[in-house]
Amino acid sequence: MRHFIKADHDAPASTPLLQAESANCITKSGECFKKISPFLMVCGAGLIFSTQAVLSKLMPIPPGQYVVTESALNIPLCLVICFYSGVDVSPLSIRENRTWFWARVVFGGVASGGKILVVRNMDIGDATAIIFSAPIWAGCLARIILKEKYTIINVFATAFGLIGIVLVTKPGVLFPEKDGGGDSSVPWACATLGVSVIAAVSYVCVRGAGQTVHPMKFVLYTACVELVCGFVTNPIMGQSLVLPPCDWVRVALVLCGMGATLANVLIVRGLSLENSGPASLMRNWDIVYAYIFQIVFFKITPDWISLFGAGLIVCTALLQGIDKLFNISCGIEF
């Protein structure tokens, strides 16, 4: 009996220790999740954007009309969210980091509209692979403009990414026609690369603005710029705005507008919480989504050269993500 009584007296003494260990584990888990949450946000945004690209390619409407319709649906949804969140959307309310904010809005809107145009004129997998080489340029520009860290791992990731772009685009100078090379796709490949660089500038601008600007302001004004771009490019390309021909297209456009709002919130929030290079590199998983969707929906199987090039670009995300977690670069910076 004495033995059991002693055990009962000892139990309360050990309880605080167990509670402390449990609390410590919970704290560490929370810190780990907080560290990777920006990357999860960016990956989620990438999945939404890839789905939008597939829908835009399936819709029997001109790309300019898609841009106008999607942004026109995106704007009122953003206004409703801002109203219920108590966010002041007036341009005069932006008092800090105005230059970064407006630069992000302009470059982000142009890149978003340009992406739809190039995806409609190239294979969705190849176009996505080039577009989401943007983190390569984002890391370099962030080092030059924001003085962010640029480690030895960033250098290797940039080199892999550039080689991957060449393999995906397959310029005729390097690849024979039997391997998919040629000059016919070079103009659109160059246009896609231009969209990628513009997107990289917008990533850096988000990081430059930091957390002083509410994400919904970025999303709202970016949609406004995208709407203007759509109205400008429609007459230039000889296109006209007409009502979508069937019900499923109208439903898909509404879903794309809602998805654009959610994806932009995720990408802006994720980039504002993490360095431009590593966070934006996670969007390279869009390439994986795009090739899967290309095979499933368009029955186009990419050749091994394109897949290898896309794999190199995806490796940039893995390499820099691992460096972020384990600091394998050992602090070697440039």
GINOR-V744483 format. One record per residue. N is the residue number from 1. RES is the residue in one small letter. PHI is phi in degrees with one decimal (* if undefined). BURIAL is b if it has 24 or more other ideal C-beta (glycine too) atoms within 12 Angstrom, else e. Layout:
N_RES_PHI_BURIAL, N_RES_PHI_BURIAL
This chain:
1_m_*_e, 2_r_-60.9_e, 3_h_-62.4_e, 4_f_-70.2_e, 5_i_-64.7_e, 6_k_-64.1_e, 7_a_-63.8_e, 8_d_-65.6_e, 9_h_-71.9_e, 10_d_-77.2_e, 11_a_-58.4_e, 12_p_-61.1_e, 13_a_-67.3_e, 14_s_-85.5_e, 15_t_-62.0_e, 16_p_-57.8_e, 17_l_-64.6_e, 18_l_-63.6_e, 19_q_-64.4_e, 20_a_-64.6_e, 21_e_-64.5_e, 22_s_-63.3_e, 23_a_-64.0_e, 24_n_-65.9_e, 25_c_-63.6_e, 26_i_-63.8_e, 27_t_-63.2_e, 28_k_-64.5_e, 29_s_-63.2_e, 30_g_-64.4_e, 31_e_-66.7_e, 32_c_-64.5_e, 33_f_-64.0_e, 34_k_-63.7_e, 35_k_-70.0_e, 36_i_-94.7_e, 37_s_-58.1_e, 38_p_-59.2_b, 39_f_-68.3_b, 40_l_-65.8_b, 41_m_-60.8_b, 42_v_-66.5_b, 43_c_-64.3_b, 44_g_-62.8_b, 45_a_-62.5_b, 46_g_-62.9_b, 47_l_-63.6_b, 48_i_-65.9_b, 49_f_-63.3_b, 50_s_-65.8_b, 51_t_-63.4_b, 52_q_-61.9_b, 53_a_-61.1_b, 54_v_-64.2_b, 55_l_-63.0_b, 56_s_-65.3_b, 57_k_-76.7_b, 58_l_-79.7_b, 59_m_-73.5_b, 60_p_-83.1_e, 61_i_-132.9_b, 62_p_-61.6_b, 63_p_-61.8_b, 64_g_-62.9_b, 65_q_-67.9_b, 66_y_-61.9_b, 67_v_-60.6_b, 68_v_-62.7_b, 69_t_-65.3_b, 70_e_-62.4_b, 71_s_-68.4_b, 72_a_-64.9_b, 73_l_-77.7_b, 74_n_-69.2_b, 75_i_-61.9_b, 76_p_-62.7_e, 77_l_-64.2_b, 78_c_-63.4_b, 79_l_-63.3_b, 80_v_-62.9_e, 81_i_-63.4_b, 82_c_-64.3_b, 83_f_-63.6_e, 84_y_-74.0_e, 85_s_-90.4_e, 86_g_72.7_e, 87_v_-91.6_e, 88_d_-79.1_e, 89_v_-93.9_b, 90_s_-63.7_e, 91_p_-58.3_e, 92_l_-71.4_e, 93_s_-77.3_e, 94_i_-88.6_b, 95_r_-104.8_e, 96_e_-111.7_e, 97_n_53.8_b, 98_r_-60.9_e, 99_t_-61.2_e, 100_w_-61.8_b, 101_f_-62.7_b, 102_w_-69.0_b, 103_a_-65.3_b, 104_r_-63.4_b, 105_v_-62.6_b, 106_v_-67.7_b, 107_f_-65.7_b, 108_g_-65.3_b, 109_g_-65.1_b, 110_v_-65.0_b, 111_a_-64.5_b, 112_s_-64.5_b, 113_g_-69.2_b, 114_g_-65.5_b, 115_k_-61.6_b, 116_i_-62.4_b, 117_l_-64.0_b, 118_v_-73.6_b, 119_v_-64.4_b, 120_r_-71.6_b, 121_n_-114.2_b, 122_m_-138.2_b, 123_d_-60.9_b, 124_i_-61.5_b, 125_g_-67.6_b, 126_d_-64.9_b, 127_a_-62.7_b, 128_t_-64.9_b, 129_a_-60.8_b, 130_i_-72.6_b, 131_i_-58.8_b, 132_f_-91.8_b, 133_s_-83.3_b, 134_a_-51.9_b, 135_p_-58.2_b, 136_i_-60.5_b, 137_w_-71.6_b, 138_a_-62.6_b, 139_g_-62.7_b, 140_c_-65.2_b, 141_l_-66.6_b, 142_a_-65.4_b, 143_r_-66.9_b, 144_i_-73.6_e, 145_i_-89.2_e, 146_l_-99.1_b, 147_k_61.1_e, 148_e_-75.4_b, 149_k_-63.4_b, 150_y_-135.9_b, 151_t_-88.1_b, 152_i_-61.2_e, 153_i_-67.4_b, 154_n_-59.9_b, 155_v_-64.4_b, 156_f_-63.2_b, 157_a_-63.4_b, 158_t_-62.7_b, 159_a_-62.9_e, 160_f_-60.4_b, 161_g_-63.7_b, 162_l_-65.4_b, 163_i_-62.8_b, 164_g_-62.0_b, 165_i_-61.7_b, 166_v_-62.7_b, 167_l_-68.7_b, 168_v_-74.2_b, 169_t_-75.6_b, 170_k_49.5_b, 171_p_-63.1_b, 172_g_-60.8_e, 173_v_-65.7_e, 174_l_-104.9_e, 175_f_-122.7_e, 176_p_-68.5_e, 177_e_-64.2_e, 178_k_-67.2_e, 179_d_-96.6_e, 180_g_94.5_b, 181_g_-79.3_b, 182_g_150.5_e, 183_d_-98.4_e, 184_s_-66.7_e, 185_s_-95.1_b, 186_v_-61.5_e, 187_p_-58.0_e, 188_w_-70.6_b, 189_a_-65.3_b, 190_c_-65.7_e, 191_a_-63.4_b, 192_t_-65.5_b, 193_l_-64.1_b, 194_g_-62.4_b, 195_v_-60.3_b, 196_s_-62.8_b, 197_v_-66.3_b, 198_i_-62.5_b, 199_a_-62.8_b, 200_a_-62.9_b, 201_v_-62.3_b, 202_s_-65.6_b, 203_y_-61.2_b, 204_v_-64.3_b, 205_c_-65.4_b, 206_v_-60.9_b, 207_r_-66.0_b, 208_g_-65.0_b, 209_a_-72.7_b, 210_g_66.8_b, 211_q_-101.9_e, 212_t_-80.0_e, 213_v_-115.0_b, 214_h_-63.9_b, 215_p_-55.4_b, 216_m_-65.4_b, 217_k_-67.0_b, 218_f_-58.8_b, 219_v_-63.4_b, 220_l_-63.1_b, 221_y_-73.4_b, 222_t_-65.4_b, 223_a_-63.6_b, 224_c_-63.7_b, 225_v_-64.6_b, 226_e_-62.7_b, 227_l_-63.1_b, 228_v_-61.8_b, 229_c_-59.7_b, 230_g_-64.0_b, 231_f_-64.8_b, 232_v_-74.2_e, 233_t_-77.3_b, 234_n_-57.3_b, 235_p_-66.6_e, 236_i_-62.6_e, 237_m_-90.3_e, 238_g_70.8_e, 239_q_-108.3_e, 240_s_-129.8_e, 241_l_-86.8_e, 242_v_-131.8_e, 243_l_-69.7_e, 244_p_-51.2_b, 245_p_-71.9_e, 246_c_-142.0_e, 247_d_-64.9_e, 248_w_-65.0_e, 249_v_-67.1_b, 250_r_-65.2_e, 251_v_-64.1_e, 252_a_-63.8_b, 253_l_-65.0_b, 254_v_-62.8_e, 255_l_-63.3_b, 256_c_-66.1_b, 257_g_-63.5_b, 258_m_-67.7_b, 259_g_-64.7_b, 260_a_-62.3_b, 261_t_-62.8_b, 262_l_-63.9_b, 263_a_-64.9_b, 264_n_-67.4_b, 265_v_-62.3_b, 266_l_-64.2_b, 267_i_-68.8_b, 268_v_-67.9_b, 269_r_-65.3_b, 270_g_-63.3_b, 271_l_-69.7_b, 272_s_-74.3_b, 273_l_-94.3_b, 274_e_-139.8_b, 275_n_-57.7_b, 276_s_-57.7_b, 277_g_-62.3_b, 278_p_-60.7_b, 279_a_-67.5_b, 280_s_-68.4_b, 281_l_-63.2_b, 282_m_-64.9_b, 283_r_-71.7_b, 284_n_-64.2_b, 285_w_-67.2_b, 286_d_-57.4_b, 287_i_-63.9_b, 288_v_-61.5_b, 289_y_-58.9_b, 290_a_-64.1_b, 291_y_-66.7_b, 292_i_-62.7_b, 293_f_-64.6_b, 294_q_-62.8_b, 295_i_-70.6_e, 296_v_-73.3_e, 297_f_-93.7_e, 298_f_-113.4_e, 299_k_55.4_e, 300_i_-109.1_e, 301_t_-95.0_e, 302_p_-69.0_b, 303_d_-77.2_e, 304_w_-66.7_e, 305_i_-67.7_b, 306_s_-63.8_b, 307_l_-64.8_b, 308_f_-65.6_e, 309_g_-63.9_b, 310_a_-64.0_b, 311_g_-63.0_b, 312_l_-63.7_b, 313_i_-66.7_b, 314_v_-64.0_b, 315_c_-60.7_b, 316_t_-63.0_b, 317_a_-66.8_b, 318_l_-63.7_b, 319_l_-62.4_b, 320_q_-75.4_b, 321_g_-65.6_b, 322_i_-65.3_e, 323_d_-61.9_b, 324_k_-63.5_b, 325_l_-79.8_e, 326_f_-115.0_e, 327_n_52.5_e, 328_i_-72.9_e, 329_s_-76.7_b, 330_c_57.5_e, 331_g_78.3_e, 332_i_-74.4_e, 333_e_-120.2_e, 334_f_-122.9_e
